[in-house]
Amino acid sequence: MTKRAPIFLAIDCDDLEVALSWVKATQNSVYGFKMGLEFFATFGSEGVRRITDLTDAELFLDLKLHDIPNTVSAATRAVSDLKPRFLTVHAAGGAAMVRAAASAGPNIDIAAVTILTSLSSTDLSDIGFKSNPLESAVRLAQLAVSAGARAIICSPLEISAIRTAVGADVSIITPGVRPSSSGSDDQQRTMDPKSAISEGANYLVMGRPITSAWTEGFSALQDRAATIAAELI
């Protein structure tokens, strides 16, 4: 694998040919590709295989599993043959659920989602969380790691505290990363890429700040990815 920036490009797209073009344009710049619910619900395992057949970059399967332990265990086994580097579960599903996923996918780094970056303090209060986003995220991260998660998904604003809480051996992946020239979209708790890495993140998730260049064509997307990646290599 050539030297690439520690970015997972979010393939949030309902057109498989467009998604494949995004991969072709950016695979020399980014570390891997994140396929979430929109992609998986539209194209399933075969769509994921089309991506992995095209590139040697890492796969981040962002399904955010959240169910009873037996169901999450079965779902993890069902996607194991896709060989994702990371598979997400919600830490709020509890220790038994996270443990079930880790046991069912021993060769997958189970990545526990703490607090969604789209949620504000007010949102958390409305949901019923007693603590603020930082305290809630740290608590969920500790619970998930103790249950076998090998990665944590958190907003940039929680990276430092979670790194202190879980140690150096756990990967921290953060969405909600926006170059200074980009808007926040639907993210509430954001940070620029270099600052997020400095805070202790191992990997960043980026989507629209890169893929929005697709409206100008393949070369524009390629150049946008290369420019953002160059700041982190």
ABEGO torsion letter per residue (X at the ends): XBBBBBBBBBBBBABAAAAAAAAAAAAAABABBBBBAAAAAAAEAAAAAAAAAABABBBBBBAGBBBBAAAAAAAAAAAAAAGBABBBBBAAAEAAAAAAAAAABAABBBBBBBBBAABBAAAAAAAGBABBAAAAAAAAAAAAAAAGBABBBBBAAAAAAAAAAAEAABBBBBBGBBBAABBAEABABBBBAAAAAAAGBABBBBBAAAAAAAAAEAAAAAAAAAAAAAAAX
